Amino acid sequence: MYYNNFNYPEYRAMELDDTAPETVTNALYTPAFLRQHLGKLVRVEFLIGTTYLEDRTGILVEVGASYIVLRSIQDGNLLYCDIYSIKFVTISENPFINNPDFQV
């Protein structure tokens, strides 16, 4: 199931004014880069401790200076995530859940 952006008002990007920090307006910084992909399906990998990677998949709903929010594709719950533990983000440009024509 893929959520379209019209059913969830939080997908509409929050307006940023002149007082917003550069980290959320300049795409050279992670938060501003991720804000360009609101509403897309993402897989985020977090470094827990020094060696353990944990991943979460969901729709990118919100990005702040130090956090992101994902909407779970399994149950629709919101997941608040610390941006500083993110190591990798996979952004799906074409989120196909089931494609019977796909061949390896």
C-alpha positions as CSV (number, residue, x, y, z in Angstrom):
1,M,0.0,0.0,0.0
2,Y,1.4,3.4,-1.0
3,Y,0.1,6.5,0.8
4,N,-0.7,9.5,-1.4
5,N,0.1,12.9,-0.1
6,F,-3.5,14.2,-0.1
7,N,-4.8,11.9,2.6
8,Y,-2.2,13.1,5.2
9,P,-2.0,16.8,5.7
10,E,1.4,16.5,7.4
11,Y,3.0,15.8,4.1
12,R,2.6,19.4,3.1
13,A,6.0,21.0,3.8
14,M,6.1,23.3,6.7
15,E,6.8,26.9,5.6
16,L,10.2,28.2,6.6
17,D,10.7,31.9,7.3
18,D,13.8,34.0,7.4
19,T,14.6,33.0,11.0
20,A,14.9,29.2,10.1
21,P,18.4,27.8,10.7
22,E,20.6,27.3,7.7
23,T,20.7,23.5,8.4
24,V,17.0,23.2,7.3
25,T,17.3,25.6,4.4
26,N,20.6,24.8,2.8
27,A,20.7,21.5,0.9
28,L,24.4,21.0,1.8
29,Y,23.1,19.9,5.3
30,T,21.3,16.6,5.9
31,P,18.0,18.1,7.2
32,A,17.5,20.4,4.3
33,F,18.4,17.7,1.8
34,L,15.9,15.3,3.3
35,R,13.2,18.0,3.3
36,Q,13.3,17.9,-0.5
37,H,12.0,14.3,-0.3
38,L,9.0,14.7,2.0
39,G,6.2,12.3,1.1
40,K,8.6,9.7,-0.4
41,L,9.2,6.1,0.8
42,V,12.5,5.9,2.6
43,R,14.6,3.3,4.3
44,V,16.7,4.8,7.1
45,E,19.6,3.0,8.7
46,F,20.7,4.1,12.2
47,L,23.9,3.4,14.0
48,I,23.2,2.2,17.6
49,G,26.2,2.2,19.8
50,T,29.4,1.6,17.8
51,T,28.6,-1.5,15.7
52,Y,24.9,-2.2,15.5
53,L,22.8,-1.0,12.5
54,E,19.0,-0.8,12.8
55,D,16.8,0.1,9.9
56,R,13.3,1.6,9.6
57,T,11.1,2.0,6.5
58,G,8.3,4.5,6.0
59,I,7.0,7.6,4.4
60,L,9.1,10.7,5.2
61,V,6.6,13.0,6.9
62,E,8.6,15.7,8.6
63,V,12.2,16.9,9.0
64,G,13.5,19.2,11.7
65,A,17.0,20.4,12.6
66,S,17.7,17.3,14.8
67,Y,14.9,14.8,13.9
68,I,12.9,13.1,11.2
69,V,9.4,11.6,11.4
70,L,8.4,8.5,9.4
71,R,4.9,7.1,8.9
72,S,5.1,3.4,9.1
73,I,3.9,1.5,6.0
74,Q,2.7,-1.4,8.1
75,D,0.3,0.3,10.5
76,G,0.4,4.0,9.7
77,N,1.9,5.0,13.1
78,L,4.4,7.9,13.3
79,L,8.0,7.2,14.3
80,Y,10.2,10.0,15.6
81,C,13.9,9.5,14.8
82,D,17.1,11.1,16.0
83,I,18.8,12.6,12.9
84,Y,22.3,12.3,14.5
85,S,22.3,8.5,14.5
86,I,21.4,8.2,10.8
87,K,24.1,6.7,8.7
88,F,22.3,5.8,5.4
89,V,19.0,6.8,3.7
90,T,17.6,5.1,0.7
91,I,15.0,7.2,-1.1
92,S,12.6,5.4,-3.3
93,E,11.8,7.4,-6.5
94,N,9.4,4.8,-7.7
95,P,7.9,2.9,-4.7
96,F,6.5,-0.2,-6.3
97,I,5.2,-2.6,-3.6
98,N,4.1,-5.3,-6.0
99,N,5.1,-5.5,-9.7
100,P,4.2,-8.7,-11.4
101,D,6.1,-7.7,-14.5
102,F,9.4,-7.5,-12.6
103,Q,12.1,-9.9,-13.8
104,V,15.5,-10.6,-12.5
